[in-house]
Every structure is written in C-alpha cells, then in structure tokens.
C-alpha cells in the first residue's frame, strides 16, 4: 500500500517537474531519485558569501522596488501542514530549506532566493513555484515548524558578475549588478498546481518519460540489459 501523504521538496518544482514527470514520480512515489551531481565547493562559498553580505541589510540598500524592511538570511527548515485538494485521494506536505526572508516594517514578510546568474525576468516563472512553496509552508506550518504571517512579496535577488577588480588591500573580487526579480503571488494557482502533482503521484504506474530524458533512457537500457 503506497503512502498517501507525499513529501514534496520545493526545489523539485523548479526543474524536475518540468523536465520529466516520470523522474518526479519515481523520486517521490518510489524513492528512486536521480543520482545527485557533485556540487563544487566554490558555489557553496559564493552562496555563503552572498548571504553573509546581504543579511541585516535594509531593503533600500538593495532595491527601490521593495517596501522598507530588513533582509534576514537565516536558513529555515520549513514544513507545511498537510495539504489536500478536491477530487484527490492523497495529500502532501512541503518540506525544504528556505534561503532568506525580508521582514518589512509594516509587519509583513517577503520570501526571497539568491541567485548568481544572468538577470532575466524569465527566472520568476522558473522559480515561482519554489518560492510559493516556501511561502505556503511558512504561512501554514506543521506543528513546531518555522512560521511567518502575511507573506506579501516573493522574488529573486540575482547578482550577475560582469568584471573583476582589485581592492586596495590586494584582494580580487567580482563586480556585478544586483537586481530584484518579482514573482507575483498567486496562491490559488499554486494550489491548483499541487492538485496536478497529486494526480500524477496517484497513478498506479509512472507516467511516460519526457522526450529526450537521458535519465529515463539510462534506466531503460539498464533494465533491458540486466545491469
């Protein structure tokens, strides 16, 4: 009997779901994730440096788009209460680690993610479901998990390196533009998406592989050859 309260990771909403629903199904329903590629240590150091720099900064120092507030880069392991959707026999919950939040002066909050990448508005669509998942888990937390009230803004803080410079102390650094990319909040659309996810997970067998999915091709060859 398969479990009926699925654990969903917000990070899987950005790439895995769109790339191949069969791979998504196998990870969540069958506990068969894709092998995790190695993460070069330099990227972890860049991420840590960004968070160390931005934490405690006033929003006015970063962008004129956001209301007055303060950036808080403390990582939070979030977990939502159980989510049910009409017409679905199973439920799910959100479980993951959020990057940072903004505490606005009016008492509301923003959920943000840091990216070292090209500044493109299209990123809002790519990472929007992930940001919505964090916001939902913080506003509807499981008992004892981190909670925030009134999440009013979602977005990405992108830093795009453009050149290098040397400081008077003799240190080298990358210089670049930082930009806020807004992700308009639409909780109704996010919950409709969750219903689509549950519909896939409730299938007795995995959905077809996405065209060109090399992971599915590898699994199929391994199964046929007995590897």
C-alpha positions as CSV (number, residue, x, y, z in Angstrom):
1,X,0.0,0.0,0.0
2,X,1.7,3.2,-1.1
3,X,1.8,6.1,1.4
4,X,-0.8,8.7,0.8
5,X,0.8,11.8,2.3
6,X,3.6,12.7,-0.1
7,X,6.6,14.7,1.0
8,X,7.3,17.3,-1.7
9,X,10.5,19.3,-2.0
10,X,10.2,22.9,-3.3
11,X,13.5,22.6,-5.2
12,X,11.9,19.8,-7.4
13,X,9.3,22.3,-8.6
14,X,11.9,24.4,-10.4
15,X,13.4,21.8,-12.7
16,X,12.5,18.2,-12.1
17,X,8.7,18.5,-12.6
18,X,9.1,20.4,-15.9
19,X,12.0,18.2,-17.1
20,X,10.4,14.8,-16.7
21,X,7.3,13.9,-14.7
22,X,8.3,10.2,-14.8
23,X,11.5,11.1,-12.9
24,X,9.5,13.2,-10.5
25,X,7.1,10.3,-9.9
26,X,9.9,7.9,-9.3
27,X,11.6,10.1,-6.8
28,X,8.5,10.9,-4.7
29,X,6.4,7.7,-5.1
30,X,9.1,5.1,-5.5
31,X,12.0,6.7,-3.6
32,X,14.2,6.4,-6.8
33,X,15.8,9.8,-7.2
34,X,18.2,10.7,-9.9
35,X,21.8,10.5,-8.8
36,X,22.8,13.8,-7.2
37,X,25.6,15.5,-9.2
38,X,28.5,16.7,-7.2
39,X,28.3,20.3,-6.0
40,X,31.6,22.2,-6.4
41,X,32.6,23.8,-3.1
42,X,33.1,27.1,-4.8
43,X,29.4,27.5,-5.4
44,X,28.7,26.9,-1.7
45,X,31.2,29.5,-0.8
46,X,29.7,32.0,-3.2
47,X,26.2,31.4,-1.7
48,X,27.5,31.7,1.8
49,X,29.3,35.0,0.9
50,X,26.2,36.5,-0.6
51,X,24.1,35.6,2.4
52,X,26.7,37.0,4.8
53,X,26.8,40.3,2.9
54,X,23.1,40.8,2.5
55,X,21.9,39.7,5.9
56,X,20.8,42.6,8.0
57,X,20.8,45.0,5.0
58,X,17.9,47.4,4.7
59,X,15.9,46.8,1.5
60,X,16.6,50.4,0.4
61,X,20.3,49.4,0.1
62,X,19.4,46.7,-2.4
63,X,16.5,47.9,-4.4
64,X,14.0,50.7,-4.5
65,X,11.2,48.3,-5.5
66,X,10.6,46.7,-2.1
67,X,9.0,48.4,0.9
68,X,11.2,49.4,3.9
69,X,12.4,46.3,5.7
70,X,15.4,44.2,6.6
71,X,16.8,41.1,5.0
72,X,17.2,38.0,7.2
73,X,19.3,35.2,5.7
74,X,18.9,32.7,8.5
75,X,18.2,29.3,6.8
76,X,14.9,27.7,7.8
77,X,13.9,24.1,7.5
78,X,10.2,24.6,6.7
79,X,7.5,22.0,6.7
80,X,3.8,22.7,5.9
81,X,0.7,21.2,7.4
82,X,-1.0,18.5,5.3
83,X,-2.4,19.8,2.0
84,X,-5.5,18.3,0.5
85,X,-7.2,19.1,-2.8
86,X,-10.7,18.4,-4.0
87,X,-11.0,15.2,-6.1
88,X,-7.7,13.8,-4.8
89,X,-7.5,10.7,-2.6
90,X,-4.0,11.5,-1.3
91,X,-2.5,14.5,0.4
92,X,1.0,16.1,0.6
93,X,3.2,18.4,2.6
94,X,6.0,20.8,1.7
95,X,9.4,20.1,3.2
96,X,12.6,22.1,2.4
97,X,15.1,24.7,3.4
98,X,14.4,28.3,2.5
99,X,17.1,30.8,1.6
100,X,16.0,34.1,3.3
101,X,13.1,36.3,4.2
102,X,12.5,40.0,4.3
103,X,10.9,41.5,7.4
104,X,9.1,44.6,6.3
105,X,8.5,47.4,8.6
106,X,4.7,47.1,8.4
107,X,4.9,43.6,9.9
108,X,4.5,41.6,6.6
109,X,7.2,39.4,5.1
110,X,8.8,38.5,1.8
111,X,10.3,35.2,0.7
112,X,13.4,35.5,-1.4
113,X,16.0,33.3,-3.1
114,X,19.6,34.3,-4.0
115,X,20.9,33.5,-7.5
116,X,24.3,34.2,-9.1
117,X,23.1,34.2,-12.6
118,X,22.1,36.3,-15.6
119,X,19.5,38.8,-14.7
120,X,16.4,37.7,-16.6
121,X,12.7,38.2,-15.9
122,X,12.0,34.7,-17.1
123,X,13.6,33.4,-13.8
124,X,10.4,34.4,-12.0
125,X,8.5,31.8,-13.9
126,X,11.2,29.1,-13.5
127,X,11.5,29.5,-9.7
128,X,8.0,30.8,-8.9
129,X,6.5,27.6,-7.7
130,X,9.5,27.0,-5.4
131,X,9.0,30.4,-3.8
132,X,5.3,29.8,-3.5
133,X,6.0,26.5,-1.7
134,X,8.2,28.2,0.9
135,X,5.7,30.9,1.4
136,X,2.9,28.4,1.8
137,X,4.9,26.3,4.3
138,X,5.7,29.4,6.4
139,X,2.1,30.6,6.5
140,X,0.7,27.1,7.0
141,X,3.4,25.4,9.1
142,X,3.3,21.9,10.6
143,X,3.2,22.0,14.4
144,X,6.5,23.3,15.8
145,X,7.9,24.4,12.5
146,X,9.0,27.9,11.5
147,X,6.1,30.2,10.8
148,X,5.6,33.7,9.3
149,X,2.4,35.8,9.0
150,X,1.4,37.8,5.9
151,X,3.9,36.8,3.2
152,X,3.2,39.6,0.7
153,X,6.2,39.5,-1.7
154,X,8.1,36.8,-3.5
155,X,11.2,37.2,-5.6
156,X,14.8,36.5,-6.6
157,X,17.8,38.6,-5.7
158,X,20.1,38.0,-8.7
159,X,23.7,39.0,-8.9
160,X,25.3,38.9,-12.3
161,X,29.1,39.2,-12.3
162,X,30.4,41.4,-15.1
163,X,34.1,42.0,-14.4
164,X,36.9,41.8,-11.8
165,X,38.6,44.4,-9.6
166,X,41.4,44.6,-7.1
167,X,40.9,46.2,-3.8
168,X,43.5,48.5,-2.1
169,X,44.3,45.5,0.2
170,X,45.3,43.5,-2.8
171,X,42.3,41.2,-2.9
172,X,40.5,40.3,-6.1
173,X,36.7,40.4,-6.4
174,X,34.0,40.0,-8.9
175,X,31.8,43.1,-9.6
176,X,28.3,43.0,-11.0
177,X,24.8,44.2,-11.0
178,X,22.2,43.1,-8.4
179,X,18.6,43.1,-9.3
180,X,15.3,42.2,-7.7
181,X,13.0,40.0,-9.9
182,X,9.5,40.0,-8.6
183,X,7.4,36.8,-8.6
184,X,3.7,37.8,-8.3
185,X,2.0,35.8,-5.7
186,X,-1.0,33.6,-6.7
187,X,-1.8,31.0,-4.1
188,X,-4.8,29.7,-5.9
189,X,-2.7,28.9,-9.0
190,X,-0.1,27.2,-6.7
191,X,-2.7,25.0,-5.1
192,X,-4.1,24.1,-8.5
193,X,-0.5,23.0,-9.4
194,X,-0.4,20.9,-6.2
195,X,-3.6,19.2,-7.4
196,X,-1.8,18.3,-10.7
197,X,1.1,16.9,-8.7
198,X,-1.2,14.7,-6.6
199,X,-2.9,13.5,-9.8
200,X,0.4,12.3,-11.1
201,X,1.5,10.7,-7.9
202,X,-1.8,8.8,-7.5
203,X,-1.2,6.9,-10.8
204,X,-0.6,3.2,-10.2
205,X,2.4,3.3,-12.7
206,X,4.8,6.1,-13.6
207,X,3.8,8.4,-16.4
208,X,5.7,8.2,-19.7
209,X,9.2,9.5,-19.9
210,X,9.7,13.0,-21.2
211,X,11.2,13.1,-24.7
212,X,15.0,13.2,-24.5
213,X,15.2,12.4,-20.8
214,X,18.6,10.9,-20.5
215,X,18.0,9.6,-17.0
216,X,15.0,7.6,-18.2
217,X,16.9,6.3,-21.2
218,X,19.6,5.1,-18.9
219,X,17.1,3.3,-16.6
220,X,15.5,1.6,-19.6
221,X,18.9,0.4,-21.0
222,X,19.9,-0.9,-17.6
223,X,16.7,-2.7,-17.2
224,X,16.8,-4.3,-20.6
225,X,20.4,-5.4,-20.2
226,X,20.1,-6.6,-16.6
227,X,22.6,-4.1,-15.2
